[in-house]
Amino acid sequence: MGSAVYRFGQYALDTDRRRLSRDGKHVDVEPRALELLCHLVEHRDRVVSEDELGDRLGRGHTVSESMLATWLRTARLAVGDSDTGQRLIRTVSPHGYRFVAPAAAASTASPTPSPSDPAIAAAAEADREVIRFCRSADGTRIAYAITGEGPPFVKTANWLTHLDLDRTNPMWAHWFDGLTRGRQLIRYDERGCGLSEWNVPGFTLDDLIADLDSVADAVGLDRFPLLGVSQGGAVAVAYAARRPERVSRLILTSAYARGRQIRADSDAERDAAEVDLNIARAGWRSQDSSFLRYVASQFLADATPAEWDAFAAYQRQTTSSANGLRFLEEFTRIDVSGIAHQVTCPTLIIHARDDARVPVAQALELATLIPDSRLILLESRNHLFTADDPAWPTFLSHLDNFLAE
């Protein structure tokens, strides 16, 4: 028996199989949030009350307002919507919701689609990605993935990733799609997070460079362009300086050479760095979302509170509390300023003018330290460019042009 599939924008929702996909790629959604989305889409011709949703999702148990709000927020984020945007799921007073985006329904009982069907082709492309594992110099297991076709392009690991979740996470999905355009993207999870080994013996800069070496060796790469995002930029700079024979071009975005505690030049800056670290420490130790939301607000300055909460929830999925603290403390003390001048490959530095996490002064410092570098400043406040940030397509355009030179 066939099942109903509803298509809206880039998304397809199979309500019988409880499966959501974007451009043919599976989107991982918390089960109750997916159930809520299915119910709203199936009853898109009317307003669905909170009581009806509570009865449907509670399965005999009482559903609190906060639980329903969380599932609703998660459902919105899964389809690229938000509490403030409400382009797909609209809140209708009093106490109801309606799916308002145009949705075309089709049945999977129709004749078998041709392999040339775009949706089938996209799904096949998604299935081509296989997560693999290699061992770093100290024996630590590192997870990596290869996706797409074309010349290789390596992205260093950064705070915090999960190979199995990033492709469908609203924070990273557009990065994945943009970076695989006409290229073979090689990415990996940092030691201590994602699918890489969490119980690690060391977490020094040398360890991080060895991890990247192990991935490049496992893939069979001799020379390749390298992208470093945020703290991954410092690792990319160190790798390019120490392995000049392997890095053909270097791209740094939202990056810095010195962690916040290292670059603090005054008592006020040192106090601010310590307060920032203590707030983050408290968040990881207590798992209090208000603390983690503070960190999220610095990464995604123009996002909504709901998106900050989703980012905080994603952080919890990527690593343990103990490792979260280790990451924070190591990265605030990282320093590659002494070797940045050894980078010999062409380097492109892209930074948001009003980056709320890493001041633009850090991009200027990198451009001064790295000999053959060029600096591009984009109008944005986001540390990580979001999908709807006007700076995002501009970033991709500069990246494409630089790699094509």
Buried (B, 14 or more C-beta within 10 A) or exposed (E): EEEBBBBBBBBBBBBEEBBBBBBBBBBEBBEBBBBBBBBBBBBBEEBBBBEBBBEBBBEEEEBEEEBBEBBBBBBBBBBBBBBEBBEBBBEBEEEBBBBBBEBEEEEBEEEEEEEEEEBBBBBEBBEEBEBBBBEBEBEBBBBBBBBBEEEBBBBBBBBBBBBBBBBBBBBBBBBBBBBBEEBBBBBBBBBBBBBBBBEBEEBEBEBBBBBBBBBBEBBEBEBBBBBBBBBBBBBBBBBBBBBBEBBBBBBBBBBBBBBBBBBBEEEEEBEEBBEBBEBBBBBBEEEEBEBBBBBBBBBBBBBBBBBBBBBBBBBBEBBBBEBBBBBBBBBBBBBBBEBBEBBBBBBBBBBBEBBBBBBBEBBBBBBBBBEEBEBBBBEBBBBBBBBEBEBBEBBBEBBEEBBEE
